[in-house]
Amino acid sequence: MNMTASPFELHALEKLREEELEEARAIHSVILPAKSLRAGAVMISHEFQPVASVGGDFPDYFELTDGSVGLHLGAVSGRGLPAALYAALAVGTWRGVHQTGTSPHDVLATLNRRLMIRGMPRRYTAIQDAVFNAHSPELQIASAGMPGPFHLSASGCRSLKLCGIPPGLFAAANYQTLTLRLLAGDSALFSTDGISDAFGRKEEQFGIERLQETCDAQQFALPTQLLGRVFAAVENFSRPREQQDDMAAALFTSLQLSDAGACAHKTM
């Protein structure tokens, strides 16, 4: 029996694969926001650059029924089509969590429990969840397995120290919520590790410090410009190396006038 595929059969298989990837790209594009969000006193925008035809990073933002604004950014383990499929599962599970009036650390805890029920070995999702209360104005943030996020203000860019085990790894994982009070013009930058972990010509990573320096250098850039310049800085640093991981970032900017200072506290 001849087990060798003919050129015609190989062409048909390749065409089928391309059609399946195109459909996967279309499905993945539905997960991503179609455009920036302007809701009252805030604006949220994002940038996404997959390493393959489809990717496993997923920024999302939305208005909640109580008038607050939610944002989350996730990055699943792996890359390519398997990562995109798990990202679809994570996003669907996340959107099924009741978020109105729920603290971000409780949202992550619920997401973790539901992903653990699925029990997929070697699959997990690093994630950041945030909600903004325009009446405060406060941004509550929980993070698990991701760098930052970063607070951008008139005094510069600083990394907010948050930690947590990525949902989908351990059932007993606990999470924290950090509350950041924002001034008018302040921003919070959320980014996946594909940005900070990008390698340059000398086997050196882009790193947190370079990311902060890039943000400081673009202090007066418009929110819609900042993300593009961050991605351009990573690309220039990495050239001529090829991109090794998906890169995604979301920028939350407060447009609300307030004479309150920035402060942070942690709750469990």
N, C-alpha and C positions, 0 to 999 in steps of 0.2 A: 504494500500500500504506500503510495507516494504522499509523504507528510509535508512536502515543500509547497509553500503557497506560491501561486503564479503572480506575475507583476500586476495583473488585473485585480486579483484578490487582495494584494497588499495595498493597492490604490484605493480599493473600496473600504478596507479597514481604516486607512488613514483618513479618508473622507468622513467616515462615521465618527471617528475620534474627534475630528475638528468640529463636526456638528454638535457632538455632546459637550465639548468645551464651550462652544458658542452659547449653547443653552444654559450651561452652568454660569457663564459670565452674565447672562441676562437675569438669571435668578439672583445672583450675588448683588447685582446692581440695585435690585429692589430693596435689599437690606440697608444699603447706604442712603443717607439723606440726599435728596435731589438738589438742594440748594441751602444757602445759609438761612438761619432763623433769626428774625428780628421780632422780639416779643416785649413790648413795653420798654423797660429800661435796660434790656440786655440784647446782645447780639452774639450768636454762636456760628462759627464757620469751621470747616474741616478740610483736610488734604489727605489723600490716600494714594499710595503708589505700591502696587503688589509686585512681588518678585517674579511671579508666574502669571499665566493667563487669568487665573482667579487667585484670591488670597484669603487669609484667615484673620485679618484685622477688620474690626467693624466699629466705626464711630456712629453714634446716633444721638439725636436730641429732639426734644418734644415739649409741648405745653401740657401741664397736668390740669385736672378739673378744678383744683383749688386756686388756680392762677399762678402757681409756681412753675418753674422751668426745670426740666430734667435733662441730664447729659450722661452718657456712658461711653466708654471706649474700651474695647476688648481686643485681645490677641490670643488666638488659640495656638496650641503646640503644633508643630509641623508646618507644612507649606503645600501649595498647589491645591488640587481638587479635594483630597482628603481633609485638608484644613478648612477649605471652604464649606464642605458638608458639615463638619463639626461646628463651624461658626454659625451656620444656619440653625443648628440645633440649639446652640447657646443663646442666640438672639431670640428664637422662638420661646425658649424657656424663660429668658429674662423678661420679655414683654408680657409673659403670663403672670409675673409677680406684681401684686398690688403695690403701687409706688406712691400714690397720693397719701400724704401724711405719714409715710414710713421713712425712718432714718436710713441713710445709705448702708450703714453696717448691717441693718436687719435685711435689707434687700440682698446684699451679698450672701448673708447666711442662708436665706431662703433659696437663692440660686444654687449655692453649694449643695444643700440637701437634695435638691431636685436633680442636679447633675450626678450626684453620687448614686441615686436610684438607678440611673442609666447604666452605671458601672462599666464605662469604656476604658480599658487598660491603655496607659500611655497617652491619654487625652485629657487635657485640662485647659482652662482659659485664664490667663492673667487679665485683670480687669480693674477699671476705675469707675465709680458711680458718684454722681453729684446732683444736688438739687438746690435751686436758688429761690429764696423767699424775698420777693421784691419789697415787702413791707419792713424788712429788718435793716438794711439789705445784707443777707448772709448767704454764703455758699457753703453747704455741707458736703464733705467729700469723704469717701472711703476708697481705699486702694489695696490691691492684692497682687503682688508679683510684677509691678511696673515701676519705672523710675518716676520720681516726682510725686504729684504734679508740681508746677512752678507758678509762683505768684509774681506777676509783673506789675510794678508800680513805679512811681516817680523816683523812688530810691534804688531801683534796679530789679534784677531777677534773682529770686531766692527759691531754693528747693524746699518743698514741704515734706517733712519726714513722716511718711506713713508706710506701714508694712502689713503684710497679711499673706496667708497661703492661698495660691490661686484656686478658685473653686473647681471641684472635680477631682481633687487629690485626696483629701482627708475629711472624714465626716465631722470630726470634732473641731474644725477650724473656727477661730473667732476673728472678728473684725472690729475696727475702730472707725469712728466718725470724727473728722476734724472740721471745726466751724471757722470759716474765714470771713471776716467783715470787710467789705469792699468799699473803696472810695470811687468816685466818678473817674472813669478812665483806667481803672485797674483791670487787669486781665488774669485769667488762670489758664495756663497751657498744659494740656494733657497730651502725652505722647507715648507711643509704644517703644519697646526696646530696640526695634529695627533702626531707629534713629541714633540713639546713644551708643549702640553696639556696632555701628557701621565701621568697617576697617578701611584704613588708608593705605598709601603706598608702602609705608614702613611697618606694616603689621600693627599699627597703633589704632586704637578705637577712637571714634569721634568724642565720646564721653560726655558726662554731665557738665563739666566745666566749659567745654567748647559750646555746648548748647546754651548755657547761661550767658557766655560772652556774645554769642550771636544775637540773643534776645536783647542784651544791653546795647549792642551796636545799632539795633533797630528800634530803639525806645520810642521814637516819634513816628514810626511807620503806622499806616492804617492797619486795623485788624485784618482786613482782606489781603494786605501785602505781606504781613509778618510770616504767615505760614509758608508762602511761596519762597521767601528768602531763607527760611530755615532749611527747607528741602534743597534749595540751591546750594547752601553752604555745605550740606552733607554730600551732595553730588560732587562738588568741587574738591572736597577733602578726599573722597574715595577714588576719584578718577586716577588711573584708568581701570581700576578694579570694577568688576560687575557687582551689582547689588546682590546681597546674600540673604536678605530677609525682607518681609513686608514692612512698609513704613506707613504709619498713620498718626495724625495729630488733630486735635480739636482745640480751638481757642474760644474761651468764654470771656466776653468783655462787658463790664458794667458801664452803662451809660447814665446811671442814676446819680443825681447830685446829692451828696451827703457830706456832712462835716465830721462824720464818725471816723475813728481810726481803724486800722486793721488789727485784728486780734485773732487768736486761735485758741481753742480748747478741745480736749479729747473727751469723748464719752464712750462707754461700753454698752 
